[in-house]
Each structure stands twice: as C-alpha cells, then as structure tokens.
C-alpha cells in the first residue's frame, strides 16, 4: 500500500520482549504504508527492522523495586528525549510497547510537549489481574490501547479509551509452527504407548526452590499409580543446573531437556505438571492436558492477596472465566492433590478430552486467531492517524 503523505511514528521499547514486538510492528507498518519515518528507541531486533535508537535501552533492563529506583533518573531523561523527538519530527503517533511504568512516564511528557501526537499503548497493563485503577490512568494518557487478549478490551473501553484486540504474536507463532511428538519420542527412545508426563518447575530460581520438593513427591506418587511412567523435565536456561540437580532423582527415569526442545516434548507428552506462567498456554496450544501449581514466599503471598483481583492465575482459566485446568496454589500446592489430578489426566480419557475441548474454545481468545497480531496492530495505528 503506497501513501502520498509522509507519516512519522515515534516507537519506544525498553525491554527485550518489547523489542521483538516493536520489530514485528515496524515491519507490518512498512508493509501497509511505505511512506513512514520511524524514530524512538529499541533493541537489536528493532534496529534490524530499520530503527536507529536514540539511546541504548540496556540500562532499563532492571529487576525489582531497588533497581527500578536507581534507573529512575535515566528513565526521566529518556522520557524527555522521546518527547523531544516527537516535537522535532512532528510525530503523528507515539507507540509505547510494554513496560507500563516507563510508558506512563514517557506518555506524560509527550502529552505535555507534543499534544498533537496520538499516543498508543501496545500491550495493556494486566488490570484484570491486579491494580484495575491503571485502566483509568491509561485512558487519560493514550488515544488507543492494543490488547493481546480479547477479554482485556472492556476494562479500558468503560473508561472511554479506544481498545483494539490484536492477539499474541508469540502464541500465534507456536500455532503456525509444527512440532513433532513422534520425533521427540523416537529421539529419546520412548515407545508411542509409554505414558509421558512433562514437568515444568519454573524458570526462576525461587520457583524452582519452592516447587521442586512438592513436584518431586507428586511424581513419585503418580509413578506408583501409572505403570511404566516416564517423565520429561524442562530446565530453563537460567536455572538449568538447579533443575537438573533436583530432577535427576525423581521418579519416571526423567529426561532433562533445554527450553529449546520443550514444544516437541509438549507435543509428545500425555499430560503436564507445570508452574504457572506462559508455558501453560504453550502446553494448551500443543493440546497437552495440564495441572498447574504455584507457590511464593510469605511476603509475596501477602502482597498478592492484597492486590490480585482474579481467582485464577492461568490465562486459559482467566479467558474462560472458569477452572479449565486445575490450579493448586500456595497452601493447596500439596503433592497428594497434584498427584490425584495428574493421574486422572493420564488414566481417564474423559478428563483429558474435557480439557482439550475447552482449549479449542478458549485459545482463539488468547492467541487472536490466524491473522498476525502485528498486522492488526499496524492497521489500528494507521486508522488512528487517519482519524486525527
């Protein structure tokens, strides 16, 4: 699509995950309009897509409140630089990807210095899980919010903010790709009729430390009830040694794999026991029945009870509004309970099929369907610019 009028878009991403989204969005915008100039900040993927970042974003890759506080002076300076870029380049739109705290800070500066620039938030803050007041705050700062999940849009629309559901590009990529459970079994010498349980104890050190013991005990109980059970354990990169050291003694003669091999393993597995997180949706996409568990320390648990507003932690459950997959959280993270639920999935075809039927209903609300999310996002941004 060719346009005569030159469009300028300021685009901002200060996190690695946002860099990937930004790169895809830049490419989608270019494919829909070949007369766009981009300014702003991003990482290596956005640079490859054609953005010359006006400052390095590595300084903002922080974890925890102490590091965030230390980064605040740099964040304020960066927000002012982005706003100045909007002024100098007469930006038609400013797109802020992920990172709610920085996006909020920078959008305020753009509103102040370049009021004619339309402000867009890509990836909505998770107001459905906690701090719903962020929806009202978003409505005061942005002209458009691009939501990954279908159920998010109403939270913002009720405050008068234009919300567009675009889908989740990462989940869509998994849906489009083909992973082979048969090849995984052949590679690891697993007969097709051997029951296989995937175990995912988390990707953070604290998760592994808290979940390894109850997971290990649960697997021991399951192996007594399911003859010839084999297990495959996913060891995320930053906790690989910790997971391997713990899982090697678990029942089921565990196969310990890296994250890169996980999707083929999911396709091969008959069921999974997983720490709550993105991986739960990945398992659902691979049609693997799941039992979910999670446990945090006492301080984090007290904080979570104070701010979290959803009764569920898994996206498939939140989207469905009901317990599609069993969740054993905090005090309920008990080996016997988890073992009963997993064994039921391995031995009861009705229980397995019940989850798979629900996955087919819920996943389109989470992934966004077959059209690439970045294409929908680009179309919504260009429509906003046309309207202004």
C-alpha positions, 0 to 999 in steps of 0.5 A: 500500500503506497501513501502520498503523505509522509507519516512519522511514528515515534516507537519506544521499547525498553525491554527485550520482549518489547523489542521483538514486538516493536520489530514485528510492528515496524515491519507490518507498518512498512508493509501497509504504508511505505511512506513512514519515518520511524524514530524512538528507541529499541533493541537489536531486533528493532534496529534490524527492522530499520530503527536507529535508537536514540539511546541504548535501552540496556540500562532499563533492563532492571529487576525489582523495586531497588533497581527500578529506583536507581534507573529512575533518573535515566528513565526521566531523561529518556522520557524527555528525549522521546518527547523531544523527538516527537516535537522535532519530527512532528510525530503523528503517533507515539507507540509505547510497547510494554513496560507500563511504568516507563510508558506512563512516564514517557506518555506524560511528557509527550502529552505535555510537549507534543499534544498533537501526537496520538499516543498508543499503548501496545500491550495493556497493563494486566488490570484484570489481574491486579491494580484495575485503577491503571485502566483509568490512568491509561485512558487519560494518557493514550488515544488507543490501547492494543490488547493481546487478549480479547477479554482485556478490551472492556476494562479500558473501553468503560473508561472511554479509551479506544481498545483494539484486540490484536492477539499474541504474536508469540502464541500465534507463532507456536500455532503456525509452527509444527512440532513433532511428538513422534520425533521427540519420542523416537529421539529419546527412545520412548515407545508411542504407548509409554505414558509421558508426563512433562514437568515444568518447575519454573524458570526462576530460581525461587520457583524452582526452590519452592516447587521442586520438593512438592513436584518431586513427591507428586511424581513419585506418587503418580509413578506408583499409580501409572505403570511404566511412567516416564517423565520429561523435565524442562530446565530453563536456561537460567536455572538449568543446573538447579533443575537438573540437580533436583530432577535427576532423582525423581521418579519416571527415569526423567529426561532433562531437556533445554527450553529449546526442545520443550514444544516437541516434548509438549507435543509428545507428552500425555499430560503436564505438571507445570508452574504457572506462567506462559508455558501453560498456554504453550502446553494448551496450544500443543493440546497437552492436558495440564495441572498447574501449581504455584507457590511464593514466599510469605511476603509475596503471598501477602502482597498478592492477596492484597492486590490480585483481583482474579481467582485464577492465575492461568490465562486459559482459566482467566479467558474462560472465566472458569477452572479449565485446568486445575490450579493448586496454589500456595497452601493447596500446592500439596503433592497428594492433590497434584498427584490425584489430578495428574493421574486422572489426566493420564488414566481417564480419557474423559478428563483429558478430552474435557480439557482439550475441548475447552482449549479449542474454545478458549485459545482463539481468545488468547492467541487472536486467531490466524491473522498476525497480531502485528498486522492488526496492530499496524492497521489500528495505528494507521486508522488512528492517524487517519482519524486525527 
